Amino acid sequence: MPNFLYAEKTVPPGIGMGSYSAGHIFWILLSALAIWGAISYYKKADWDKRRKMLRTIVIAMFADEALKWFVTIPTGQWNWAYLPLHLCSVSMFVALLHYKTGNPMTKEFLFAVSLPGAAMALLFPNWTSLPFLNIMCMHSFSIHLLIVIYPCLLLAGGFIPDIRHLPRLVLYLLLGSAAAFAVNSMLGTNFFFMNGADEGNPLSMLEKLAGPWYRLGFLLIALILWSAMYGSVYLIKRENSSCKIREKENG
């Protein structure tokens, strides 16, 4: 328990749980179970229950983020890096905006950006220097899990992503990256991983190979993920269309 309140910058070396340790595997399995359970419940729920579920997840996201401040400020561990300007933190505000407005672009952002980004964070966490029984470690896993669950529920509720929205999303991401670069220059932070890929992040391998050009790896990884994600959407839509045609033909 003496290690329970450490943050990443202050944790002593050698006590972290490590990537793909028993603790990490536990969180992956727990996340998979939570996602499956949430989707199963959401599919059976009526409209009111679905709205309450989305609202609960949004509230949980902000409560989870606030927990980070309640831990780091009293213990003197807070720093500028804890501002909610990381891409996953931005996803909280996008989820809130979606819940309030239902804007189609918010759903597309949550599917195309938040879902793969948070899923990658769960699979390749950069906070494994923290021990398993540590509140900041738990926070890091739980907040990314919530960010994954939200768009999964939208998909379970019938949301169909539209690849035609991608150009506008890319523009938003470029503007956000430029803003993050400016903030990083002023505060010495690393929002959007613009000033280096953290250890454990797949981009760290690209950084070792390509130096500062690793930022182009964002585009490469995004193209691979989006091809798979939107390709799957296309195949599912085509299969559903084929099923409807066969149903009509069979009377």
C-alpha positions in Angstrom: 0.0 0.0 0.0 2.9 2.5 0.4 3.0 2.5 -3.5 -0.7 3.2 -3.9 -0.5 6.9 -4.4 2.6 7.2 -6.6 2.3 8.9 -10.0 4.4 8.0 -13.1 6.9 10.8 -12.5 7.5 9.9 -8.9 7.2 6.1 -8.7 10.5 4.4 -7.6 12.1 2.3 -10.4 11.7 -1.4 -10.4 8.2 -1.8 -8.8 6.1 -1.4 -12.0 3.9 -4.3 -13.1 5.4 -4.3 -16.6 3.7 -4.9 -20.0 1.9 -8.2 -20.5 2.5 -9.2 -16.9 -0.1 -11.0 -14.9 -1.5 -7.6 -13.9 -1.7 -6.3 -17.4 -3.3 -9.5 -18.7 -5.9 -9.2 -15.8 -6.9 -5.8 -17.0 -7.1 -6.9 -20.6 -9.4 -9.8 -19.7 -11.5 -7.6 -17.3 -11.8 -4.9 -20.1 -13.0 -7.6 -22.6 -15.6 -8.8 -20.1 -16.8 -5.3 -19.3 -17.1 -4.4 -23.0 -19.0 -7.6 -23.7 -21.3 -7.1 -20.7 -22.0 -3.5 -21.6 -22.8 -4.3 -25.2 -25.1 -7.2 -24.2 -27.1 -5.0 -21.8 -27.3 -2.1 -24.2 -28.7 -4.2 -27.0 -31.6 -5.4 -24.8 -32.2 -2.0 -23.2 -35.0 0.5 -24.3 -34.2 4.0 -25.4 -34.5 5.5 -21.8 -32.1 2.9 -20.4 -29.7 3.4 -23.2 -29.6 7.2 -22.6 -29.0 6.6 -18.9 -26.2 4.2 -19.6 -24.5 6.7 -21.9 -24.9 9.4 -19.3 -23.5 7.2 -16.6 -20.4 6.5 -18.7 -19.9 10.2 -19.4 -20.1 11.0 -15.7 -17.8 8.2 -14.9 -15.2 9.5 -17.4 -15.2 12.9 -15.8 -15.1 11.5 -12.3 -12.2 9.3 -13.3 -10.3 12.2 -14.7 -11.0 14.3 -11.6 -9.6 11.5 -9.5 -6.3 12.1 -11.1 -6.3 15.7 -9.8 -7.5 14.7 -6.3 -4.6 12.3 -6.0 -1.8 14.4 -7.6 -2.5 17.8 -6.2 -2.6 17.0 -2.4 0.5 14.8 -2.8 2.5 17.4 -4.7 2.7 15.2 -7.8 0.6 17.3 -10.2 2.3 18.8 -13.3 1.2 20.3 -16.6 1.0 16.9 -18.2 -2.2 16.2 -16.2 -4.2 18.9 -18.1 -7.0 17.1 -20.1 -5.4 17.8 -23.4 -4.3 14.3 -24.4 -6.3 12.7 -27.2 -8.1 10.3 -24.8 -8.9 13.2 -22.5 -10.4 15.1 -25.5 -12.5 12.1 -26.1 -14.4 12.7 -22.8 -15.5 16.1 -24.1 -16.5 14.6 -27.4 -18.6 12.0 -25.7 -20.3 14.7 -23.6 -21.0 16.7 -26.7 -22.5 13.6 -28.4 -24.7 12.9 -25.4 -26.0 16.4 -25.3 -26.4 17.0 -29.1 -26.2 13.7 -31.0 -24.0 15.4 -33.5 -23.0 12.9 -36.3 -19.3 14.1 -36.3 -19.0 13.3 -32.6 -20.0 9.7 -33.3 -17.6 9.5 -36.1 -14.8 10.9 -34.0 -15.5 8.5 -31.2 -15.5 5.6 -33.6 -12.5 6.5 -35.8 -10.2 8.2 -33.2 -11.3 7.5 -29.7 -12.0 3.8 -30.0 -8.7 2.7 -31.7 -6.7 5.2 -29.7 -8.0 4.0 -26.3 -7.9 0.3 -27.4 -4.2 0.7 -28.4 -3.6 2.3 -25.0 -5.0 -0.7 -23.2 -3.0 -3.1 -25.3 0.3 -1.0 -25.2 0.1 1.0 -22.0 2.8 3.5 -21.2 2.1 3.5 -17.5 3.4 0.0 -16.6 6.1 1.6 -14.5 3.4 1.8 -11.9 2.6 -1.2 -9.7 -0.6 -3.1 -10.1 -2.1 -1.9 -6.8 -1.8 1.8 -7.6 -4.6 4.3 -8.0 -3.0 6.0 -11.0 -2.5 2.7 -12.7 -6.2 1.8 -12.1 -7.2 5.2 -13.3 -5.3 4.8 -16.5 -6.8 1.5 -17.3 -10.4 2.4 -16.3 -10.5 5.8 -18.2 -9.4 4.1 -21.4 -11.8 1.3 -20.9 -14.7 3.8 -20.6 -13.6 5.5 -23.7 -13.6 2.2 -25.6 -17.1 1.2 -24.3 -18.9 4.4 -25.3 -18.4 4.1 -29.1 -19.0 0.3 -28.9 -22.4 1.0 -27.4 -23.1 3.4 -30.3 -22.3 0.7 -32.7 -24.4 -1.8 -30.8 -27.3 0.7 -31.0 -27.2 0.8 -34.8 -24.7 3.6 -35.6 -23.1 3.1 -39.0 -19.8 4.9 -39.5 -19.5 6.9 -42.8 -16.0 7.1 -44.4 -17.0 10.3 -46.1 -16.6 12.1 -42.7 -12.9 11.1 -42.5 -11.5 14.1 -44.4 -13.1 16.5 -41.9 -11.8 14.4 -39.0 -8.3 14.4 -40.4 -8.5 18.2 -40.6 -9.6 18.4 -36.9 -6.7 16.1 -35.9 -4.2 18.3 -37.8 -5.5 21.4 -36.1 -5.4 19.7 -32.8 -1.9 18.4 -33.4 -0.7 22.0 -34.2 -2.4 23.3 -31.0 -0.8 20.5 -29.0 2.6 21.2 -30.5 2.3 24.9 -29.4 1.1 24.0 -25.9 4.0 21.4 -25.6 6.5 24.1 -26.6 5.2 26.4 -23.8 4.7 23.9 -21.0 7.3 21.2 -21.8 4.5 18.6 -22.1 3.9 15.8 -24.6 0.3 16.1 -25.6 -0.7 14.0 -28.7 2.8 12.4 -28.4 4.2 15.3 -30.5 7.4 15.6 -28.6 8.3 11.9 -28.4 6.7 8.5 -28.3 6.5 7.1 -24.7 8.1 3.8 -24.0 5.6 1.0 -24.6 3.8 2.9 -27.3 4.1 1.3 -30.8 5.4 4.7 -32.0 8.5 4.3 -29.9 9.8 1.7 -32.3 9.2 4.0 -35.2 10.9 6.8 -33.3 14.0 4.7 -32.8 14.1 3.9 -36.6 13.1 7.3 -38.0 13.9 9.9 -35.4 11.7 12.9 -35.5 10.0 11.6 -38.6 8.2 9.1 -36.4 5.2 11.5 -36.4 4.5 10.2 -39.9 3.8 6.9 -38.2 0.5 8.4 -36.9 -0.7 8.6 -40.5 0.6 5.1 -41.3 -1.0 3.5 -38.3 -4.3 5.5 -38.8 -4.5 4.3 -42.5 -4.0 0.7 -41.5 -6.6 0.9 -38.7 -9.1 2.9 -40.7 -8.8 0.5 -43.6 -9.6 -2.4 -41.4 -12.4 -0.6 -39.5 -14.2 1.0 -42.4 -13.6 -2.1 -44.5 -15.4 -4.1 -41.9 -18.3 -1.7 -41.9 -18.5 -1.9 -45.7 -18.5 -5.7 -45.6 -21.2 -5.8 -42.9 -23.4 -3.3 -44.8 -23.0 -5.4 -48.0 -23.9 -8.6 -46.2 -27.0 -7.0 -44.6 -28.1 -5.7 -48.1 -27.6 -9.2 -49.5 -29.7 -10.7 -46.7 -32.5 -8.2 -47.4 -32.5 -9.0 -51.1 -32.6 -12.7 -50.4 -35.5 -12.2 -48.0 -37.5 -10.2 -50.6 -36.8 -12.9 -53.2 -38.0 -15.6 -50.9 -41.2 -13.7 -50.3 
